[in-house]
Each structure stands twice: as structure tokens, then as C-alpha cells.
Amino acid sequence: MSTHPGGHAPDAVDLFAAAQGEERHAAVRLGSKAGHEKRTEILNRDYADPDDLRRLAGAIKQHALDHLDVYLPRAEAQLRAHGARVHFATDAAEARERVLAIMRARGALRVVKAKSMVTEEIELGPFLAHHGIESIETDLGEFIVQIDDDHPSHIVKPIIHKNRREIANSLERYGLGPYDDTPEVITRRARAYLRNKYLTADAGITGANFVSAESGRLVLVTNEGNSRFCLAATGCHVALVGIEKIVPRDRDLGVLLNVLARSATGQQLSVYTEFMRGPRAPAQPDGHEEMHVIFLDNGRTGVLGSEYREILRCIRCGACLNVCPVYRQASGHAYRSVYSGPVGAVLSPLLAGGDFATLADLPKASSLCGACNEVCPVDIPIPDLLLRLRDRAQQTKDVAGEASAAASAGTSMTAWAEVATRPWAWKGALATGGLVNHLPQALRPKPLRVWGQSHVQPPWRGGAFRKWFAQRSRS
């Protein structure tokens, strides 16, 4: 599991959030708010009890996870029976090497890639480029991220943090035409550039939203049709799939696809929903000659055997990001990981393995308001998982400096208790506390100086309530 850049103090979320410009914050706030409102409108319009549907979808996913030892081999057998070659990768390095071996066996030098969180997770694109293989992102958002040497800031909308002026500047800088921020021009230029890449590519790489154990069908969901282009002209299809994507039966897809589209983009169904389970049969006139499916673990079995297993239900819809007040203010880059928002605050530290400490601050980046659980289409108890991870960080002292921070907090609470239990001291503190508003940063108590490095200290307003109450009681 990669982070960018690595090694941060516990206040890293605050520091990264503060580093984002106001335009970026505005873009994230507006984009996430619009996504949440569309989801709410369409779910309540189409279903009398959306919560009942969420609970059903969650039960389907949890059942598949609880019986993964049955359903994963069943999916493998079905895929092999239809001519697909199935591989298993323990970690990111093994997954990358398997893709490289497939490319080298075919003499492939050019790859087109559909949107895939798993390939982001294992940093496949830079790896292939390092080995002389051109890897082009074909989702418009991911393409912009790639040419900007940036990182996606949302699970569904990679460039939610960019406005159309920034995108137009990116295309001009990349040589795709003079500046023009008209949306139609932006998409036309990207389409013209990518069309040639599709036609000259040697292989297409995708992820998968679901894999049916019953039939072996891989399900790909897109709104741009780029996954079809990735596969239409290339002779080889490589799908990288997290092992948690397995569902028991084809009929379960009817539930999951309905909640996915509505939760992700406010649609009844995504524009393109594809089902595939192998390369073209001898009687078929066209289609790819080879299909490889690589099932990736990369820490997932460890999560499956832990008290955080419910997070593996996630279907990557982004609904929890759209509703989260912390994500809206911080933006996805503050999470320093492929997976951002509430789901990323749980999943990223878990998939980090031995690097848990570098991302152990993420579970603290939550108000625990519960909105993420309320909108989750598979009913993941995210606030509960965040609390468990906070406890893990405390108990194991994984967070750098946790012991000293705890000692400091203990000292602060002792001082507070001394003041709070003595009325005369409490009144004196209220009367004189306003002096802190006029103290230079260097003269403030050390806890306030440290805290103020990544926070804006609100002005002291102590005593106002007592004055108000005294006046009210006299009237």
C-alpha cells in the first residue's frame, strides 16, 4: 500500500488540508455536495425503504466475505472453464510482476488502462513505464491526473479537486491545443488523443467492480465507455481484482448494481455495464485472444480475519466521501493514500501493513457524526471501525510520539481538573483567560504553541455565558 509522500506526523491531515488552495477546497465542497444530493434524491424517489435495500446489499457482501473460501475457488473454476487464465498475487510487488510477465510474453510495449483503484493501489502505471511499457489512463479524470503527475482525490471522481480552468491548462501544457475551458472542447481533445492510443495498444488493463462466483462473470461499470475501447482493439485483456470483489450469484448483481450507480453518481444504472468471463470463443468473429484475471490479496486476508472485516464490503461508490464534513474541508489529498474519505481512513492504515503507523492518524480525521454509515450502500459501520482503529493506535503505541503526547494530555487534564473543581480558580480563569488573545505565539503555553502549528486558535470568549445568564436571571 503506497502513501504520498510517506512518513508524517499525527497532524498530517491538518497540514495537507491547510496546504490546499481555496479554489481546490471550493471544488471539492461543491462536487461532493452535489453528488450527495443526487444520491439522496434518486434513492428516495425509486425506493420506499432505501435502508432496507442497503441492509440487503450489505448482507450479500458479508455472506460472500464469510464464505470466501468457497466462492473464490468457484469463481476461479468458472473463469478457467471459459478460457481465462487465473493468477493470484499475495502483494503489490507480485501483482506488478505478473502483469509485466504477461506483457513481455506478448511483446507488448503499449497498454491502455481503464479506471481501476487496484492498479492505483499497486502503482502499476509507473512500474510499467519504468520497464519501458507505455501505460495510458483512458478515464478522462485519471488521464488528467496522469498528465499532471497528480494523484486522484476521490474514489469515483479523480479530479473533483480541479475546475475546468485547471483542466484546460493541463491539456494546453500537454500539447493538446490552445487554452479552451469549454467542457465540450476538453472532452473532444481528450477523445481525439486517446482514440489513437486505443487503436495502437497491445493490451488493455481493467479492474472489476464485481465477480460472480456462480458464472465467473466479471462486471465492469463505467460512464465513458473507455473500458470497451480498451478491450475492443487489443488482443489481450488483463483484469486486476481484489479478492473481496466476489459475489455469490448473478442475481445478487441486480441488487448491487442498483445501489452502486445511485450511490456513486445518482444514476439508476451506469451508462456502460459490461459482463465478461473469458476471451472470445472459436466461433466468435472478434474479441480479445487472451484474458488474464489476477486476484489480489495485498493485506486483504489479514483484514478479513480481523475485527475490521466489514470494511471489505466496500463497493467503491464514494458516497461516504461526498457526505463527510471532514473530507469536504480537507480534500482527498490530505489522506495521503489512494483511498480517501471515511472508507480510506479505515482501509488505508489496514492495507499499509507494517507501515500502519504512517497512516494511523487517519482514523482521527473524523467527527464520528455517523453520516458515512447512513449513506453506505452496503451498510458498513464505519464510525465503529474508526473507533477500533483509534484504540489500536493507542494500545499499541504505533503512532510516533504517542507516549509523550499521552503524558502531555494527562498533565493538561490534571491542570484542568484542579481549576474546574475550585470555583474561585474557575472564576479567575474566566476573568483573565482573554489575555491569551493578545499574547504573541512565542509567549503562549507550550501545548497551545504546538497545537497552533496546524490549527487556527479561536479567540477566547470565556465568561460570556455567565454574564448572559446573570442578566437573564435578573430580568
C-alpha positions in Angstrom: 0.0 0.0 0.0 1.6 3.3 -1.0 1.4 6.7 0.5 2.4 10.0 -0.9 4.6 11.4 0.3 5.5 9.0 3.2 6.2 9.5 6.8 4.0 12.1 8.5 3.3 13.3 12.0 -0.2 12.8 13.6 -1.3 16.2 12.4 -0.6 15.4 8.7 -4.2 15.5 7.7 -4.5 19.1 9.0 -1.2 20.2 7.4 -2.1 18.7 4.0 -5.6 20.2 4.2 -4.2 23.6 5.0 -1.8 23.4 2.0 -4.7 23.2 -0.5 -5.8 26.4 -2.1 -9.3 27.9 -1.7 -10.3 27.1 -5.3 -9.5 23.5 -4.6 -11.5 23.4 -1.4 -14.4 25.1 -3.2 -14.3 22.5 -6.0 -14.3 19.6 -3.5 -17.1 21.1 -1.4 -19.4 21.8 -4.4 -18.6 18.5 -6.2 -19.2 16.3 -3.1 -22.3 18.2 -2.0 -23.9 17.8 -5.5 -23.1 14.1 -5.5 -24.7 13.5 -2.1 -27.8 15.4 -3.1 -28.3 13.4 -6.3 -27.9 10.2 -4.4 -30.4 11.1 -1.8 -32.9 12.3 -4.4 -32.8 9.2 -6.6 -32.8 6.6 -3.8 -35.8 8.2 -2.1 -37.6 8.6 -5.4 -37.1 5.0 -6.5 -37.4 3.0 -3.3 -39.9 3.2 -0.5 -37.3 2.0 2.0 -33.7 2.6 0.8 -32.4 1.4 4.2 -33.9 -2.0 3.6 -32.1 -2.2 0.3 -28.8 -1.1 1.9 -29.1 -3.8 4.5 -29.8 -6.5 1.9 -26.7 -5.4 -0.2 -24.6 -5.4 3.0 -25.8 -8.9 3.9 -24.9 -10.2 0.4 -21.4 -8.8 0.6 -20.9 -10.0 4.1 -22.1 -13.5 3.2 -19.6 -13.6 0.3 -16.8 -12.5 2.6 -17.7 -15.0 5.3 -17.6 -17.8 2.7 -14.8 -16.5 0.5 -13.0 -19.9 0.8 -16.0 -21.4 -1.1 -16.8 -18.6 -3.6 -13.3 -17.7 -4.7 -12.3 -21.2 -5.9 -15.8 -21.4 -7.6 -15.2 -18.2 -9.5 -11.7 -19.4 -10.5 -13.1 -22.6 -11.8 -15.7 -20.8 -13.9 -13.2 -18.4 -15.4 -10.8 -21.2 -16.3 -13.7 -23.2 -17.8 -14.4 -20.3 -20.2 -10.7 -19.9 -21.3 -9.5 -17.2 -18.9 -6.1 -17.6 -17.2 -6.3 -17.0 -13.5 -3.5 -15.8 -11.3 -3.2 -15.0 -7.6 -0.9 -12.3 -6.2 0.0 -12.1 -2.5 1.1 -8.5 -2.6 1.6 -5.4 -4.8 5.0 -6.5 -6.0 3.8 -9.9 -7.1 0.8 -8.4 -8.9 3.1 -6.0 -10.8 5.5 -8.7 -11.8 2.7 -10.9 -13.1 1.4 -8.1 -15.3 4.9 -7.5 -16.5 5.4 -11.2 -17.3 2.2 -11.2 -19.4 3.2 -8.1 -21.3 6.7 -9.5 -22.0 5.3 -12.8 -23.2 3.2 -10.9 -25.8 6.0 -8.4 -26.6 3.6 -5.7 -25.6 5.0 -2.1 -25.4 1.8 -0.1 -25.3 -1.0 -0.5 -22.8 -4.4 1.3 -22.4 -5.9 1.2 -18.9 -9.5 1.7 -17.7 -10.1 3.2 -14.3 -9.1 0.9 -11.5 -8.5 1.6 -7.9 -6.5 -1.6 -7.5 -4.0 -0.6 -10.2 -3.7 2.7 -8.4 -3.1 0.8 -5.1 -0.2 -1.2 -6.5 1.2 1.8 -8.6 1.1 -0.3 -11.8 1.4 2.6 -14.3 4.7 4.0 -13.0 6.0 0.4 -12.7 5.2 -0.4 -16.3 6.7 2.9 -17.5 9.9 2.1 -15.6 10.1 -1.2 -17.6 9.7 0.5 -21.0 5.9 -0.1 -21.4 3.7 2.9 -22.1 0.6 2.8 -19.9 -2.1 5.4 -20.7 -5.0 6.1 -18.4 -8.2 6.4 -20.5 -10.7 7.6 -18.0 -10.8 11.4 -18.5 -10.3 12.2 -14.9 -7.4 9.6 -14.5 -5.9 10.9 -17.8 -5.8 14.4 -16.4 -4.3 13.1 -13.1 -1.6 11.2 -15.1 -0.5 14.1 -17.3 -0.4 16.4 -14.3 1.7 13.9 -12.3 -1.0 14.2 -9.7 -3.0 11.8 -7.5 -6.7 11.0 -7.6 -8.6 12.8 -4.8 -11.9 10.8 -4.9 -12.7 7.2 -5.5 -15.2 7.9 -8.3 -14.3 11.4 -9.4 -10.4 11.5 -9.6 -10.3 15.2 -10.4 -13.1 16.5 -8.1 -10.4 18.9 -6.8 -9.9 20.6 -10.2 -12.1 23.1 -12.0 -12.4 23.3 -15.8 -9.8 26.1 -16.0 -7.2 23.9 -14.4 -8.1 21.1 -16.7 -7.9 23.3 -19.8 -4.4 24.5 -18.6 -3.4 20.8 -18.3 -4.4 20.0 -21.8 -2.6 23.0 -23.2 0.5 22.2 -21.3 0.4 18.7 -22.6 0.2 19.9 -26.2 -3.4 19.1 -27.0 -4.4 22.5 -28.2 -4.6 26.1 -27.1 -6.4 27.0 -23.9 -10.1 26.5 -24.0 -12.1 25.7 -20.9 -15.3 24.7 -22.8 -16.3 21.3 -21.5 -17.2 20.0 -25.0 -13.7 21.1 -26.3 -12.0 19.5 -23.3 -13.7 16.1 -23.9 -13.2 16.3 -27.7 -9.5 16.9 -27.4 -9.0 14.1 -24.9 -11.1 11.7 -27.1 -9.1 12.5 -30.2 -5.8 11.9 -28.4 -7.0 8.6 -26.7 -8.7 7.2 -29.8 -5.3 6.6 -31.5 -3.9 5.1 -28.3 -6.7 2.5 -28.2 -6.1 1.5 -31.8 -2.3 1.1 -31.4 -2.3 -0.6 -27.9 -1.1 -4.1 -27.4 -3.1 -4.9 -24.3 -5.9 -3.5 -22.2 -5.9 -3.4 -18.4 -9.0 -3.1 -16.2 -10.2 -3.7 -12.7 -13.6 -5.2 -11.9 -16.5 -4.0 -9.8 -17.8 -7.5 -9.1 -17.1 -11.1 -9.9 -19.9 -13.6 -9.8 -18.8 -17.0 -8.3 -21.8 -18.7 -10.0 -20.8 -17.8 -13.6 -17.3 -16.3 -13.4 -18.6 -13.1 -15.0 -16.5 -10.0 -14.4 -18.6 -6.8 -14.1 -17.2 -3.5 -15.3 -19.1 -0.3 -14.7 -18.2 2.9 -16.5 -19.8 6.1 -17.8 -17.4 6.9 -20.6 -17.2 3.6 -22.4 -13.4 3.7 -22.2 -13.2 0.1 -20.9 -14.9 -1.1 -24.1 -12.3 0.8 -26.2 -9.5 -0.7 -24.1 -10.7 -4.2 -25.0 -12.1 -3.8 -28.5 -8.9 -3.3 -30.4 -6.4 -5.1 -28.2 -5.7 -8.8 -28.3 -5.1 -9.2 -24.6 -7.2 -8.3 -21.5 -5.7 -8.2 -18.0 -8.1 -7.6 -15.1 -6.7 -6.9 -11.6 -9.3 -7.7 -9.0 -9.3 -7.5 -5.2 -10.4 -10.8 -3.7 -13.2 -9.0 -1.9 -15.0 -8.3 -5.2 -16.5 -11.8 -5.3 -20.3 -12.1 -5.0 -22.1 -15.4 -4.7 -24.6 -15.4 -7.6 -25.5 -13.5 -10.8 -28.9 -12.5 -9.3 -27.0 -10.6 -6.5 -25.7 -8.2 -9.1 -29.2 -6.9 -9.6 -29.1 -5.5 -6.0 -25.5 -4.4 -6.0 -25.6 -2.6 -9.4 -28.7 -0.7 -8.3 -27.1 0.6 -5.1 -23.7 1.3 -6.8 -24.9 3.6 -9.5 -27.3 5.5 -7.3 -24.8 5.9 -4.6 -21.8 6.8 -6.8 -23.3 9.1 -9.5 -27.0 9.4 -8.8 -28.0 7.3 -11.8 -30.3 4.3 -12.0 -27.6 2.4 -13.8 -24.3 3.5 -15.2 -24.1 4.2 -18.9 -21.9 1.1 -19.6 -22.2 -2.1 -17.6 -20.2 -5.0 -19.1 -20.2 -8.7 -18.3 -17.3 -10.9 -19.4 -15.9 -14.2 -18.4 -13.2 -15.2 -20.9 -11.6 -14.5 -24.3 -13.5 -14.9 -27.5 -14.7 -18.4 -28.3 -13.6 -20.0 -31.6 -17.0 -19.4 -33.2 -17.0 -15.7 -32.3 -15.8 -13.3 -35.1 -13.9 -10.9 -32.8 -12.8 -10.2 -29.3 -9.6 -10.4 -27.3 -7.5 -13.6 -27.7 -6.3 -13.7 -24.1 -7.9 -12.9 -20.8 -5.9 -12.9 -17.6 -7.5 -12.3 -14.2 -5.2 -11.5 -11.3 -6.8 -11.8 -7.9 -5.0 -9.6 -5.4 -4.7 -10.1 -1.7 -2.3 -7.3 -0.6 -3.3 -7.4 3.0 -7.0 -8.3 2.5 -6.9 -11.7 4.1 -5.4 -10.1 7.2 -8.3 -7.6 7.3 -10.7 -10.4 6.7 -9.5 -12.2 9.8 -9.7 -9.1 12.0 -12.3 -7.1 13.8 -12.3 -4.7 10.8 -13.6 -7.2 8.3 -16.8 -5.2 7.4 -14.7 -2.6 5.5 -14.2 -5.2 2.8 -17.8 -4.9 1.9 -17.0 -1.6 0.3 -18.0 -1.3 -3.4 -16.1 1.9 -4.0 -19.0 4.2 -4.6 -17.7 7.3 -2.9 -20.9 8.1 -1.1 -19.2 8.3 2.3 -16.7 10.8 0.8 -19.5 13.0 -0.6 -21.3 13.3 2.7 -18.3 13.6 5.1 -17.7 17.1 6.5 -14.0 16.3 7.1 -13.4 15.2 3.5 -15.3 18.2 2.2 -13.0 20.5 4.1 -9.7 18.6 3.8 -10.0 17.2 0.2 -8.7 13.8 -0.8 -5.0 14.6 -1.0 -5.0 15.2 2.8 -5.4 11.4 3.3 -2.1 10.7 1.5 -3.4 7.4 0.1 -5.2 6.0 -2.9 -8.3 5.6 -0.7 -9.5 8.8 0.8 -12.5 9.9 2.9 -14.1 7.8 5.7 -13.5 4.5 3.9 -9.9 5.4 3.3 -9.4 6.4 6.9 -10.3 2.7 7.7 -8.9 0.9 4.8 -5.6 2.7 4.1 -4.0 2.0 7.5 -5.1 -1.6 7.4 -3.6 -2.2 3.9 -0.4 -0.4 4.9 0.7 -3.5 6.8 3.9 -2.8 8.6 3.6 0.9 7.8 0.4 1.2 9.8 2.0 4.0 11.9 2.4 6.3 8.9 -1.3 6.4 8.4 -2.5 5.7 11.9 -3.6 9.3 12.2 -6.3 8.9 9.6 -9.0 7.4 11.9 -8.8 10.6 13.9 -9.8 12.6 10.8 -13.5 12.1 11.6 -16.2 13.9 13.5 -17.9 10.5 14.2 -21.1 12.0 13.1 -22.3 8.7 11.5 -23.3 10.2 8.2 -20.9 7.8 6.4 -22.7 4.8 7.8 -26.1 6.3 6.9 -25.3 6.6 3.2 -23.1 3.5 2.8 -24.9 1.3 0.2 -23.6 -1.9 1.9 -24.2 -0.6 5.5 -20.6 -0.6 6.7 -20.4 0.6 10.4 -17.5 3.0 9.5 -17.7 5.0 12.8 -17.3 1.8 14.8 -14.3 0.8 12.7 -12.7 4.2 13.1 -13.1 3.9 16.9 -11.5 0.5 16.9 -8.5 1.8 14.9 -8.1 4.7 17.2 -8.0 2.3 20.1 -5.4 0.1 18.2 -3.2 3.1 17.7 -3.4 4.0 21.4 -3.0 0.5 22.7 0.0 -0.5 20.5 1.6 3.0 20.6 2.1 2.8 16.8 1.7 6.5 16.4 5.1 8.3 16.7 5.3 10.2 19.9 2.1 8.8 21.3 3.5 8.1 24.8 4.8 11.7 25.2 1.5 13.1 23.8 -0.4 11.0 26.3 1.7 12.3 29.1 1.2 15.8 27.9 -2.6 15.3 27.7 -2.6 13.8 31.2 -0.8 16.8 32.5 -3.2 19.1 30.8 -6.2 17.2 32.2 -4.8 17.3 35.7 -4.4 21.1 35.5 -7.9 21.4 34.1 -9.3 19.3 36.9 -7.5 21.5 39.5 -9.2 24.6 38.1 -12.6 23.1 37.4 -13.0 21.8 41.0 -12.3 25.1 42.6 -14.9 27.8 42.0 -12.6 30.7 42.8 -10.0 29.4 40.4 -12.6 28.8 37.7 -13.9 32.4 38.0 -10.4 33.7 37.9 -9.6 31.8 34.8 -12.7 33.1 33.1 -11.8 36.6 34.0 -8.2 36.5 32.9 -8.3 34.0 30.1 -9.0 36.7 27.5 -5.3 37.8 27.8 -4.3 34.8 25.6 -5.9 36.6 22.7 -3.2 39.3 23.0 -0.2 37.0 23.7 2.3 36.5 20.8 2.7 32.9 19.7 6.1 32.6 21.3 4.8 33.5 24.8 1.9 31.2 24.8 2.0 28.0 26.9 3.8 25.2 25.1 0.7 23.0 24.5 -1.0 25.9 22.7 2.1 26.6 20.6 2.4 23.0 19.4 -1.4 22.8 18.7 -1.3 26.1 16.9 1.2 24.9 14.3 -1.6 23.1 12.5 -4.7 24.7 13.9 -6.2 28.2 13.9 -6.8 29.0 17.5 -10.3 30.5 18.1 -10.5 33.7 20.2 -11.1 33.3 23.9 -14.7 34.2 24.8 -14.9 32.7 28.3 -17.3 34.2 30.7 -19.9 35.4 28.2 -22.4 32.8 29.1 -22.2 33.6 32.8 -22.8 37.3 32.1 -25.7 36.5 29.8 -27.2 34.2 32.4 -26.9 36.7 35.2 -28.6 39.3 33.1 -31.4 36.9 32.2 -32.0 35.8 35.8 -32.4 39.5 36.9 -34.9 40.3 34.2 
